[in-house]
């Protein structure tokens, strides 16, 4: 086994272990849907300040913290709660509350030392966690965020698997911790073993620091896994930056050892905003140094960051610090709304996977337009779920399985509404496509009336090239099983003149429908002129030709609607080919008949 293969196997083994670890942190949250966790009814910041004593409970009187006499403004005595020894009840309680976590196992006992505050003496408070109230809205959001988190982790791992390198490893390092999934069930289980929970908190700090560095590394190299020019200096500074990130993250652990570290906790989150802004600035600064095709790919990454990064950071800010509560009051962000913000983070991975795995991508405005339409359609159901669903659930008293049926019907209705509304939006706002559609429809009518194969093939090349602004187009006519190039634009004399079935880019058996070209093969145009779509022209009994079309001049790929237009044009060409051949055959028959009659007269 060569050294290169050994390193590849080692890398894949490490990838598998890290992927399982990342999934192990978030997958257990599915359990929360059927068996809700408990809550002590209070939330503290890293300075020990208690800024919420109601928690998830509908009434304050239901909160264990409220019933125990705790009030907003009380402060946990962090020195009295410090962790050495780690196995003490007080340290275990402090570990359970670190990072603003409010989820514990039902029935868990916590012991809190409350510091002297005004005329209230220091005291010890023992709390028994009550079960969090069931919420259909929270369950739906939990199911969505965990599912999205799993897909995001697997998507990032897939990129490393197919294209191992600093770029994909950097993105995977970021996704391991910063994904839509939550770790509440995982942390609640670890609360039974304080040493394991402390180790996980330390690991979380490391993962955050590595994730920030990984995001910057990805921004420096996406989408071609190469750093150029002035950006190499930033890449060389990454190890030092990672150490700074780690130092700030580890400082936030100080509350476990008796220190007030809310400032460090907020600094950690603010650092996340700065890293995100820096990653965006790097991506935007690099976009002009790339080829047109790679420029379009990096636009996907930029928009994914613009949508996903702020949503994730704001959700983190709402969840682990008291800043939102101090600015907007208690209850500023409910669990389901914070979950929705985490869910939006999945857009980042979706866009990155598309940009990295494909050499050519469609215009980023296509998914953005469709996502906007979907967001508008979902806004009303989301508001309904947030405000009224639990009330409806109590009023109807439907069994749990019935809600699955209701949700399935709702998903179907929303998907149909999204499909219809997207089509309507495309008709109203995508004027360039509508102009291209009209032009190709007219070209199809002209092709049907063409009186020669040369005229058909000229129109098949020229009209799509002009209407869709393609970089190249070519027609290969089938001549006794061999495909010969007879008309082309954007192809050079050195490029292939003939093609055979089974020879790239053609499969052994040519399908009847248009098919994408993943690898152009030797002897075909490269860069913008590289063909991305092959459109067979023929019927089940006869193949007349195959048309090859490139991406747009701007570097964007053909989208589904444009491919449908080219398929419709090929159908018109099929009719025209058959008609021209029939007429040519008819003329040949008439010529032969004339020769026979002439020969008969001579006899």
Number of C-alpha atoms within 10 A of each C-alpha: 5 7 8 9 10 11 11 14 12 12 14 16 12 12 19 14 11 17 18 13 12 21 20 14 19 24 19 18 25 19 14 17 17 10 13 21 24 22 29 30 27 23 26 27 26 28 20 26 21 20 23 23 27 26 25 24 19 11 10 15 13 16 26 23 26 21 15 14 10 20 16 16 14 21 22 24 22 26 15 15 26 22 23 12 11 19 12 15 17 23 25 26 23 28 25 23 23 21 21 17 21 22 24 29 24 18 15 18 16 20 18 21 19 23 20 14 11 7 6 10 9 14 13 13 14 15 22 20 22 22 22 23 12 17 18 19 19 22 17 15 21 25 18 19 27 24 18 22 29 20 19 26 27 19 19 24 25 17 21 21 17 10 15 17 14 18 26 29 22 24 26 29 25 25 28 26 25 24 27 31 32 22 19 20 22 18 24 21 14 19 21 15 13 21 15 14 21 22 11 16 18 14 13 16 22 19 21 23 27 22 24 29 27 25 24 26 26 27 28 26 23 24 26 15 17 14 19 12 8 9 15 13 11 15 17 10 10 16 13 11 18 18 15 13 23 20 16 19 24 20 19 23 24 19 25 25 17 19 18 22 19 25 15 21 26 19 16 24 20 14 18 23 17 13 18 21 17 15 23 22 13 20 23 15 12 21 18 12 11 14 14 19 21 23 20 25 31 28 22 28 27 24 19 24 24 17 15 24 25 19 21 24 20 16 21 17 20 19 21 22 23 23 16 17 15 11 9 10 13 17 14 14 16 15 17 20 18 21 24 20 20 29 25 20 29 27 20 22 25 18 22 26 18 18 25 23 15 13 19 26 24 22 19 20 12 13 13 14 15 18 15 12 17 18 13 12 16 14 11 11 14 17 12 13 18 17 12 13 17 16 13 12 15 9 9 8 10 11 9 10 8 11 13 11 11 10 12 12 12 13 12 11 12 16 14 12 15 20 15 11 16 19 12 12 14 15 12 10 11 12 11 10 17 15 13 19 19 13 16 23 16 13 22 25 14 17 26 20 17 19 17 16 18 12 13 24 23 17 20 27 21 18 20 23 22 13 18 22 15 26 22 24 26 25 26 23 23 20 11 7 12 14 19 18 20 17 19 20 17 16 21 12 7 9 13 14 15 13 18 15 14 11 11 17 21 19 13 11 8 16 13 13 12 20 16 15 19 14 14 16 15 12 11 18 19 14 15 23 22 23 27 21 23 26 24 24 27 20 13 7 6 11 18 21 25 23 24 23 29 28 28 22 17 16 24 23 23 23 13 9 11 16 18 13 20 24 18 15 25 24 19 22 29 22 16 23 25 17 18 18 15 12 14 14 12 12 12 12 12 12 12 12 12 12 12 11 12 11 10 9 8 6 6
